[in-house]
């Protein structure tokens, strides 16, 4: 659930605010996953085209299309508590990643000579 005035933005993956071969590969994997989830090609295109340091904000009809199943709260409705984050196990010391980035990075690890950070 999101507030009726919530902002939804898309952007490509990056490594330390830089576009690298790895971040380009991760962006491609995220785009393919988004397509499988039914995200419209126009929104996926905005994600892919948005370079590090920028966010493409979706407006109007793009918001519900970007998040199928997202429910918008009525204006002035009380906030709903966020769900507990998923339990993470076996994460190497010092490693940080979002769930989606971690999955995409794992998929990139199968590509020879491609570092995964």
N, C-alpha and C positions, 0 to 999 in steps of 0.2 A: 504494500500500500504506500502511496506517496501523496503528499499534499497536492492540492489542486494547482498550486503555483510552483511546484517543484521544477527544477531545471534538469534536463537530461542532455548530456553531452557525449560525443564520441570522439575518439582520437586513435591514432596508430600506436603500436608498441614502441618503446625506446629503451635505450640503455644509457643511464645517466644523462638524460635529455639529449642524447645523440641518436641519429638514425644509423644503424649498423647493419651488416649482413644478417646477424642474428635477429635483430628487431624486425627487419623486413620479413624474414621467414616466419617469425611469430605472428606478425600482422596478417600474413597470408593464411596461416592456420586458424587464427581467430575469425577471419572473414569466411573461411569455409565452414567453420562451426556455426557462425551466425546464420549463414545461408541454410544449413541443415535445420536450424531452429526456427526458420520461417521469417527471418528479418528481411525486409524488402531490399532489393539490389541498390536502390538509391541511397538508403541509409548505410549499407555496407560500403558503398563508394565514398561516402563522406568520411567514414572511419579510415579507410585506406589512404585517402588523399590528405588527411589532416596531419601535418608534420609535427615533430616534437616541439613542445612548448606552446602548442595551440590546441583549442577545443572547438569543435563544431557543435553549436547548441541547436538542438532540435526544437521546432516550434509546431504548434497546431497539431495536425493529424499525425505528424511524425513521431510524437511522443508515445502514444499507445502502440504504434506499429513497431517501435524499437524495443518495446518490452511487452510482448504478448502476455496477457494475464495480469498486467499491472492494473491495480485498482486505484483510481484517484479519489481522495477523500473530498467530502464537501467542504467548501470554504468555511473556516472557523472551527472545524472539527478538532477534537482533542487528539494530540499525537499518540500513535500506537507504539509501544516499546519495540525496539529492534529485537529480532530473534538472537539467541546466543550464537556466537560464531562456531563454525565446525571445528571439531577437535582435530588438531594436527599432530601427527606422530612421525617419528623418524626423520626430522628435518635436521640437516647438518648444522653444526654450530656456526652462527653468523649468516646463515642463508635467510633471505627474505624474498617472498614472492606472493602474489595473489593466487588464489586457487586456479583461475583460468591461465594465468601466465605460467604457473608451475606445470600445468598439464601440457601447455604448448611447448614449454622448454624441454620437457621430457620427450616430446615427439621430435623436437629438433636434435636431440642428443643422438638420434639414430642416423643423422646425416654425417658422413665422414668429414673430419677436419673442421667441424663447426663447433667453436667453443660455446658452452652454455654457462652463463653466470647467474 
